[in-house]
C-alpha cells in the first residue's frame, strides 16, 4: 500500500525512516520516505507504505497513511512560549524552565507539594509515562497524577483485575480471531476506530464465524454482523444478564471449567434465578427472541471471543457491565485456548503501556499498587528513596479537574493531553483552568488547553522521538528514528529530566536516552503483574515485538495467550460477580427527552489536535455533526444539514445535523474530536463509576433544537 503526498517542505533535507503509527492501539509499522522536491517548487513528496508486523500485517488506514502531515505542519510549535501581558510570547528554554521551577518551588513551599498536579496521556511512550510518574512522586512529591487513559480503559482494566487478577487488553492474540466460531463485539466500532484489524474479522467470517455486534448505531462494524443488537445506550449490563439467563436455561455452560477454574458461580446462579427475560428485553429495547438467539449462538460455538470497548465501558456502571460480559466468557469456558478469549479494544496508541508504569493515581511501575507496602518498598529501592517518601494515592483525571476548579490544585503540568476538550462537563474544566494560578502544557501544537497556559513547551513528534509502546494485545514494540528534532523542540522525557535537575533531584533522573529509561523501567516492573524485565531494546530490534509478562531475558515464556493453565489470582481461579440490571445514570425526561452518546470517526483521533492539522484528514471531516433518526428530526423540526443546539443539565454545544436511519429514534450520536462550540463534552455528565472513576460519556440526557 503506497501513497504520494505533497506537503510543505519539512525541516529535513531528506530522510527514510521505519516508524510506527502514532494513533490507535494496533500500532501499525510504517516506512516513510521523503523524496526530492517537485521541480520548480519548495514542496516535498512523501512515500508511505505499511511494513508487515504481527499486529497489522502490513496494513495502514487513512490516519496512518497521513500521520506525517501533522509532523510537517507549519502549525508545529518550535520554541517555548510564555504568557506576558495575557499573551503567549516566544521565549528561551532557560526563561520557560526557570518560570516553571520557580512556580513549583513557591507553590510547594506555600501550599505543600499536593497543590501541584500532573496530567499525562495514553499516547506517551512507556519511557515518558514511567518518567512522568516518577517525576510527580520524586521530583515534586505530589500525589496528584493521572492521565487521559482514565477515560479509555479504566472500566475494562478494573474489571479484568477483579475477575482475572490481571489487566491486559487481550487475553488472547489477534491471530486467534480467525479461529473463533462466534465473535461478540460489544460497544466497539472497529471499522472506524481500528480499521487495520478488520481483515481478522472478515477472515473469521470466511471461516464460518458468526458475528454479533452490540451497538445503538448501525456502524460500519455492525454492517458485517449476523446479529446486530441495537441496544438502548447504557443497558449493556442488563443485556449480559439476559444472555446469561439463556445460557443457564439452555444448559450451555461449561460445568467442568466452572468447577475447576472459577469461584463464585453459586452466587451468580442464584442471582440469575430472579432475572426475567421479558424485563431485560423491555429495558434494553431489544426483542426477547434476538437476545435468546445471540446467547445460544455464542454458547453453542466451539470457540468464541468477546470484545468490549468504550460503548460498554464509558458508563457509570462500566466496571460491572464489563464484569458481566466476563461472566459470559467464564460461564462458557471460552478463554485460555486457541480461538477463545476476551479483549478490551484499547483506544490510544499506548493505552495499554500508559496505564502500567505509574501514570495512574493508584499505580506504581509494573502495575503495582501504590497502597501495597511491599510494592512501595520494592519501587522505593529501585528509585533509591525510602518508601515513605513516595506519596499515597491521588484522584482520577476528572477529579483532578474538580480540585483545580476548587483551587486545591494551584499549578498543573499537562503533557500529551488536551483536558479542556476531553473531560466531561467541559465548561467546568475550562473555567477551572482559566483561573488556575499556573498552567504548563507540553505539546506539539497550540491545543485548546495550550492556549490557556502560562508556559507552553514544544515537544518532538513520533517521527523524532525514540521509545516503546505496548499495543492492544500486550505486545511491546520499539519505535526508533534517525530524524533530528526540529527547531527548539525537545523530547518529553528530556524536559522532565532537566526540570528534575533544576529542582535539585538530578541524581534520580540521570537519563541521556530513552533506552536508559527503559532499562530502569524494566527493573522497576520486575516481579509485578506487568513484568517487562525480560524485554530489552536489542530483543525488540531482533524479534519485532515481545508480549508481557516477560520476566526472563532468555526466551519469552509466554506465547501471548493468557490463562491457559491458571488465572492470576493467588488460587489460580477467576471470579464470577453477580451484576444488577440497571438503567443509565440519566433517564430522559420532559426537559431532556433524548439520550446522547459519543464516539469516533475514521479520519480523526481523540480531540483532533493532530489530525485536524493534517490536510488530508481534516478535509474528510471538516466539522462536527450530530446523528439523529428521521422521525426524531421531524418531531423536533430539524432539517438535514442545519445547525442545531444540544443542551443538557451541564451545558450546550452547537453542531450540524446529519439525519440517518442508522440510529435509534431515542438516541443521538456526536463525535468527540472537536473543541469550542462543537465540543460534545460541554453536555456530558461528570458522574463517575464508583469502582474505576470512568465518567458516563455514553448516556447523557439532552434536548435538541434547530438554530434558525
Order of alpha helices (4+ residues) and beta strands (2+ residues): beta-beta-beta-beta-alpha-alpha-beta-beta-alpha-beta-alpha-beta-alpha-beta-alpha-alpha-beta-beta-alpha-alpha-beta-alpha-alpha-alpha-beta-alpha-alpha-beta-alpha-beta-beta-alpha-alpha-beta-alpha-alpha-beta-beta-beta-beta-alpha-alpha-alpha-beta-beta-beta-alpha-beta-alpha-beta-beta-beta-beta
